[in-house]
Structures are given as C-alpha cells and as structure tokens.
Amino acid sequence: MYRSLIGIYLINAAFSFKERNRRVNVFPITLGPYGSNLSNVIKVIGPLMHQLDGATELMINGEKTMVCAFTIAYIGDMPQQNENASFLS
C-alpha cells in the first residue's frame, strides 16, 4: 500500500546552490503522515529546534561538540526535495 508522507529536512543555508542540492547534504529530521497538519508536526519538533537554536553540546564521535543551528525557514514536502532525496512526489 502506498502512503504519502510529509518530510521535514535540514539543509545548510551556507552551502552553495550546488552543495545544497546534493543528496548527502539534505538531512531528514522527521516524517509525518501526509494528512496531518504541518503545524502539529512543527509543534513536536519545535523544542528540539529551539534547543539547537540556542546552542547545545552534543557528543559526536566521542567528542563533546557545541552545535548551534538556527532555523531560517521550515520547508517540507516540496517536489524538488522529493527528487533530491529519491522519494516519490
């Protein structure tokens, strides 16, 4: 059975156009059912994004690393993203 999903992705805005469009630089944050309200999906991931916005310490490869990733815009379920990530649109 085929079911549609809403995808929320993290894409680094500092990359050039070519780098932003590489599949390796598109990070899926979450998937939600297509029939759900996007604001409900954002409400669920909001606390995580708020924590990253203010900088948080993460353990990466056994090293403590300070990470700060502020949100410029929320984008999701866009045909170009689906094509870049090899998802059906």
VMD Tcl script that builds the backbone (N, CA, C; Angstrom):
set m [mol new atoms 267]
animate dup $m
set s [atomselect $m all]
$s set {name element resname resid chain x y z} {
  {N N MET 1 A 0.839 -1.178 0.000}
  {CA C MET 1 A 0.000 0.000 0.000}
  {C C MET 1 A 0.881 1.236 0.000}
  {N N TYR 2 A 0.532 2.194 -0.814}
  {CA C TYR 2 A 1.272 3.448 -0.931}
  {C C TYR 2 A 0.677 4.477 0.013}
  {N N ARG 3 A 1.516 5.085 0.848}
  {CA C ARG 3 A 1.064 6.156 1.740}
  {C C ARG 3 A 1.984 7.353 1.575}
  {N N SER 4 A 1.396 8.521 1.499}
  {CA C SER 4 A 2.180 9.755 1.364}
  {C C SER 4 A 2.663 10.222 2.729}
  {N N LEU 5 A 3.841 10.797 2.752}
  {CA C LEU 5 A 4.417 11.336 3.975}
  {C C LEU 5 A 4.844 12.773 3.752}
  {N N ILE 6 A 4.798 13.557 4.828}
  {CA C ILE 6 A 5.358 14.903 4.823}
  {C C ILE 6 A 6.777 14.759 5.354}
  {N N GLY 7 A 7.744 15.270 4.633}
  {CA C GLY 7 A 9.122 15.220 5.094}
  {C C GLY 7 A 9.582 16.592 5.545}
  {N N ILE 8 A 10.261 16.651 6.685}
  {CA C ILE 8 A 10.867 17.886 7.179}
  {C C ILE 8 A 12.379 17.654 7.140}
  {N N TYR 9 A 13.094 18.545 6.477}
  {CA C TYR 9 A 14.514 18.342 6.233}
  {C C TYR 9 A 15.336 19.512 6.745}
  {N N LEU 10 A 16.582 19.230 7.086}
  {CA C LEU 10 A 17.542 20.261 7.474}
  {C C LEU 10 A 18.522 20.426 6.322}
  {N N ILE 11 A 18.614 21.640 5.806}
  {CA C ILE 11 A 19.529 21.943 4.712}
  {C C ILE 11 A 20.350 23.154 5.126}
  {N N ASN 12 A 21.651 23.042 5.052}
  {CA C ASN 12 A 22.540 24.116 5.464}
  {C C ASN 12 A 22.458 25.281 4.475}
  {N N ALA 13 A 22.030 26.438 4.937}
  {CA C ALA 13 A 21.850 27.604 4.061}
  {C C ALA 13 A 23.177 28.224 3.638}
  {N N ALA 14 A 24.274 27.898 4.323}
  {CA C ALA 14 A 25.568 28.469 3.978}
  {C C ALA 14 A 26.193 27.789 2.763}
  {N N PHE 15 A 25.651 26.641 2.355}
  {CA C PHE 15 A 26.191 25.942 1.193}
  {C C PHE 15 A 25.831 26.671 -0.091}
  {N N SER 16 A 26.642 26.457 -1.108}
  {CA C SER 16 A 26.310 26.975 -2.432}
  {C C SER 16 A 25.108 26.207 -2.975}
  {N N PHE 17 A 24.511 26.713 -4.055}
  {CA C PHE 17 A 23.352 26.053 -4.653}
  {C C PHE 17 A 23.670 24.600 -4.998}
  {N N LYS 18 A 24.844 24.384 -5.576}
  {CA C LYS 18 A 25.247 23.029 -5.971}
  {C C LYS 18 A 25.360 22.113 -4.750}
  {N N GLU 19 A 25.979 22.598 -3.679}
  {CA C GLU 19 A 26.134 21.795 -2.463}
  {C C GLU 19 A 24.803 21.535 -1.766}
  {N N ARG 20 A 23.905 22.541 -1.744}
  {CA C ARG 20 A 22.591 22.350 -1.114}
  {C C ARG 20 A 21.781 21.276 -1.824}
  {N N ASN 21 A 21.977 21.105 -3.117}
  {CA C ASN 21 A 21.206 20.138 -3.885}
  {C C ASN 21 A 21.798 18.735 -3.899}
  {N N ARG 22 A 22.928 18.544 -3.262}
  {CA C ARG 22 A 23.491 17.201 -3.159}
  {C C ARG 22 A 22.718 16.419 -2.098}
  {N N ARG 23 A 22.385 15.189 -2.412}
  {CA C ARG 23 A 21.585 14.351 -1.509}
  {C C ARG 23 A 22.269 14.173 -0.153}
  {N N VAL 24 A 23.583 14.101 -0.132}
  {CA C VAL 24 A 24.312 13.889 1.110}
  {C C VAL 24 A 24.160 15.070 2.077}
  {N N ASN 25 A 23.811 16.262 1.576}
  {CA C ASN 25 A 23.665 17.454 2.409}
  {C C ASN 25 A 22.226 17.768 2.794}
  {N N VAL 26 A 21.291 16.858 2.535}
  {CA C VAL 26 A 19.893 17.023 2.934}
  {C C VAL 26 A 19.628 16.036 4.063}
  {N N PHE 27 A 19.376 16.561 5.262}
  {CA C PHE 27 A 19.210 15.715 6.439}
  {C C PHE 27 A 17.738 15.636 6.837}
  {N N PRO 28 A 17.124 14.445 6.770}
  {CA C PRO 28 A 15.733 14.329 7.208}
  {C C PRO 28 A 15.650 14.474 8.732}
  {N N ILE 29 A 14.738 15.318 9.191}
  {CA C ILE 29 A 14.526 15.488 10.629}
  {C C ILE 29 A 13.399 14.578 11.085}
  {N N THR 30 A 12.298 14.601 10.356}
  {CA C THR 30 A 11.159 13.755 10.725}
  {C C THR 30 A 10.263 13.538 9.516}
  {N N LEU 31 A 9.468 12.508 9.593}
  {CA C LEU 31 A 8.438 12.234 8.603}
  {C C LEU 31 A 7.107 12.204 9.335}
  {N N GLY 32 A 6.085 12.739 8.704}
  {CA C GLY 32 A 4.752 12.726 9.303}
  {C C GLY 32 A 3.734 12.286 8.273}
  {N N PRO 33 A 2.583 11.778 8.722}
  {CA C PRO 33 A 1.547 11.391 7.765}
  {C C PRO 33 A 1.088 12.585 6.949}
  {N N TYR 34 A 0.860 12.383 5.653}
  {CA C TYR 34 A 0.505 13.474 4.758}
  {C C TYR 34 A -0.774 14.182 5.185}
  {N N GLY 35 A -1.730 13.459 5.751}
  {CA C GLY 35 A -2.995 14.058 6.163}
  {C C GLY 35 A -2.894 14.886 7.422}
  {N N SER 36 A -1.736 14.862 8.096}
  {CA C SER 36 A -1.600 15.625 9.330}
  {C C SER 36 A -1.394 17.105 9.029}
  {N N ASN 37 A -1.620 17.895 10.029}
  {CA C ASN 37 A -1.440 19.331 9.919}
  {C C ASN 37 A 0.040 19.657 10.114}
  {N N LEU 38 A 0.642 20.403 9.201}
  {CA C LEU 38 A 2.069 20.730 9.295}
  {C C LEU 38 A 2.390 21.444 10.603}
  {N N SER 39 A 1.484 22.278 11.083}
  {CA C SER 39 A 1.761 22.988 12.342}
  {C C SER 39 A 1.872 22.016 13.513}
  {N N ASN 40 A 1.153 20.894 13.477}
  {CA C ASN 40 A 1.285 19.887 14.534}
  {C C ASN 40 A 2.648 19.200 14.475}
  {N N VAL 41 A 3.123 18.947 13.271}
  {CA C VAL 41 A 4.457 18.345 13.119}
  {C C VAL 41 A 5.521 19.313 13.638}
  {N N ILE 42 A 5.396 20.592 13.298}
  {CA C ILE 42 A 6.346 21.604 13.767}
  {C C ILE 42 A 6.289 21.731 15.288}
  {N N LYS 43 A 5.105 21.623 15.859}
  {CA C LYS 43 A 4.946 21.720 17.307}
  {C C LYS 43 A 5.731 20.613 18.023}
  {N N VAL 44 A 5.792 19.436 17.416}
  {CA C VAL 44 A 6.504 18.305 18.015}
  {C C VAL 44 A 8.015 18.514 17.942}
  {N N ILE 45 A 8.525 18.986 16.801}
  {CA C ILE 45 A 9.982 19.154 16.674}
  {C C ILE 45 A 10.460 20.517 17.166}
  {N N GLY 46 A 9.545 21.401 17.504}
  {CA C GLY 46 A 9.900 22.749 17.973}
  {C C GLY 46 A 10.869 22.788 19.135}
  {N N PRO 47 A 10.632 21.997 20.202}
  {CA C PRO 47 A 11.580 22.033 21.329}
  {C C PRO 47 A 13.003 21.636 20.937}
  {N N LEU 48 A 13.143 20.661 20.049}
  {CA C LEU 48 A 14.473 20.268 19.582}
  {C C LEU 48 A 15.116 21.409 18.802}
  {N N MET 49 A 14.350 22.023 17.903}
  {CA C MET 49 A 14.895 23.111 17.103}
  {C C MET 49 A 15.242 24.312 17.977}
  {N N HIS 50 A 14.429 24.564 19.006}
  {CA C HIS 50 A 14.703 25.666 19.932}
  {C C HIS 50 A 16.007 25.406 20.680}
  {N N GLN 51 A 16.231 24.162 21.079}
  {CA C GLN 51 A 17.452 23.803 21.792}
  {C C GLN 51 A 18.673 23.992 20.888}
  {N N LEU 52 A 18.570 23.600 19.617}
  {CA C LEU 52 A 19.688 23.783 18.687}
  {C C LEU 52 A 19.920 25.262 18.369}
  {N N ASP 53 A 18.851 26.045 18.354}
  {CA C ASP 53 A 18.957 27.463 18.052}
  {C C ASP 53 A 19.789 28.191 19.105}
  {N N GLY 54 A 19.653 27.788 20.346}
  {CA C GLY 54 A 20.380 28.440 21.430}
  {C C GLY 54 A 21.735 27.831 21.701}
  {N N ALA 55 A 22.164 26.866 20.909}
  {CA C ALA 55 A 23.428 26.139 21.051}
  {C C ALA 55 A 23.300 25.077 22.138}
  {N N THR 56 A 23.744 23.917 21.798}
  {CA C THR 56 A 23.725 22.798 22.739}
  {C C THR 56 A 24.970 21.961 22.516}
  {N N GLU 57 A 25.365 21.253 23.540}
  {CA C GLU 57 A 26.542 20.405 23.451}
  {C C GLU 57 A 26.108 18.992 23.084}
  {N N LEU 58 A 26.666 18.454 22.009}
  {CA C LEU 58 A 26.347 17.103 21.560}
  {C C LEU 58 A 27.600 16.256 21.581}
  {N N MET 59 A 27.414 14.946 21.792}
  {CA C MET 59 A 28.527 14.009 21.728}
  {C C MET 59 A 28.613 13.510 20.286}
  {N N ILE 60 A 29.657 13.875 19.561}
  {CA C ILE 60 A 29.852 13.482 18.169}
  {C C ILE 60 A 31.179 12.748 18.064}
  {N N ASN 61 A 31.113 11.492 17.663}
  {CA C ASN 61 A 32.310 10.638 17.561}
  {C C ASN 61 A 33.122 10.636 18.851}
  {N N GLY 62 A 32.423 10.580 19.981}
  {CA C GLY 62 A 33.094 10.512 21.270}
  {C C GLY 62 A 33.631 11.837 21.780}
  {N N GLU 63 A 33.401 12.915 21.074}
  {CA C GLU 63 A 33.867 14.245 21.483}
  {C C GLU 63 A 32.692 15.161 21.754}
  {N N LYS 64 A 32.777 15.947 22.838}
  {CA C LYS 64 A 31.745 16.939 23.090}
  {C C LYS 64 A 31.936 18.095 22.119}
  {N N THR 65 A 30.865 18.422 21.384}
  {CA C THR 65 A 30.931 19.471 20.374}
  {C C THR 65 A 29.769 20.434 20.569}
  {N N MET 66 A 30.047 21.735 20.566}
  {CA C MET 66 A 28.996 22.750 20.671}
  {C C MET 66 A 28.358 22.932 19.302}
  {N N VAL 67 A 27.027 22.774 19.230}
  {CA C VAL 67 A 26.296 22.861 17.971}
  {C C VAL 67 A 25.244 23.959 18.083}
  {N N CYS 68 A 25.215 24.845 17.098}
  {CA C CYS 68 A 24.207 25.895 17.012}
  {C C CYS 68 A 23.670 25.905 15.596}
  {N N ALA 69 A 22.385 25.596 15.428}
  {CA C ALA 69 A 21.780 25.542 14.094}
  {C C ALA 69 A 20.447 26.281 14.149}
  {N N PHE 70 A 20.458 27.552 13.810}
  {CA C PHE 70 A 19.216 28.316 13.879}
  {C C PHE 70 A 18.376 28.064 12.630}
  {N N THR 71 A 17.072 28.214 12.777}
  {CA C THR 71 A 16.136 27.936 11.695}
  {C C THR 71 A 15.850 29.211 10.918}
  {N N ILE 72 A 16.124 29.178 9.616}
  {CA C ILE 72 A 15.783 30.304 8.752}
  {C C ILE 72 A 14.338 30.150 8.294}
  {N N ALA 73 A 13.981 28.942 7.904}
  {CA C ALA 73 A 12.630 28.686 7.409}
  {C C ALA 73 A 12.339 27.199 7.531}
  {N N TYR 74 A 11.068 26.881 7.692}
  {CA C TYR 74 A 10.627 25.487 7.649}
  {C C TYR 74 A 10.149 25.201 6.238}
  {N N ILE 75 A 10.668 24.150 5.665}
  {CA C ILE 75 A 10.204 23.734 4.348}
  {C C ILE 75 A 9.911 22.242 4.414}
  {N N GLY 76 A 8.972 21.806 3.635}
  {CA C GLY 76 A 8.660 20.385 3.657}
  {C C GLY 76 A 7.787 19.974 2.500}
  {N N ASP 77 A 7.929 18.726 2.116}
  {CA C ASP 77 A 7.136 18.108 1.066}
  {C C ASP 77 A 7.144 18.915 -0.223}
  {N N MET 78 A 8.328 19.296 -0.633}
  {CA C MET 78 A 8.466 20.053 -1.874}
  {C C MET 78 A 8.948 19.111 -2.979}
  {N N PRO 79 A 8.401 19.226 -4.188}
  {CA C PRO 79 A 8.783 18.309 -5.273}
  {C C PRO 79 A 10.292 18.234 -5.507}
  {N N GLN 80 A 10.988 19.360 -5.432}
  {CA C GLN 80 A 12.434 19.331 -5.655}
  {C C GLN 80 A 13.136 18.531 -4.569}
  {N N GLN 81 A 12.702 18.676 -3.321}
  {CA C GLN 81 A 13.299 17.896 -2.244}
  {C C GLN 81 A 13.032 16.416 -2.446}
  {N N ASN 82 A 11.809 16.076 -2.838}
  {CA C ASN 82 A 11.487 14.679 -3.084}
  {C C ASN 82 A 12.405 14.099 -4.152}
  {N N GLU 83 A 12.634 14.855 -5.202}
  {CA C GLU 83 A 13.503 14.381 -6.278}
  {C C GLU 83 A 14.946 14.235 -5.776}
  {N N ASN 84 A 15.426 15.202 -4.995}
  {CA C ASN 84 A 16.790 15.145 -4.472}
  {C C ASN 84 A 16.994 13.949 -3.547}
  {N N ALA 85 A 15.971 13.594 -2.778}
  {CA C ALA 85 A 16.068 12.501 -1.826}
  {C C ALA 85 A 15.566 11.178 -2.385}
  {N N SER 86 A 15.210 11.157 -3.666}
  {CA C SER 86 A 14.705 9.950 -4.344}
  {C C SER 86 A 13.385 9.446 -3.756}
  {N N PHE 87 A 12.554 10.349 -3.260}
  {CA C PHE 87 A 11.221 9.995 -2.785}
  {C C PHE 87 A 10.221 10.195 -3.923}
  {N N LEU 88 A 9.095 9.490 -3.843}
  {CA C LEU 88 A 8.027 9.720 -4.801}
  {C C LEU 88 A 7.364 11.049 -4.493}
  {N N SER 89 A 6.914 11.780 -5.497}
  {CA C SER 89 A 6.247 13.057 -5.232}
  {C C SER 89 A 4.759 12.925 -5.446}
}
mol reanalyze $m
mol bondsrecalc $m
mol representation Tube
mol addrep $m
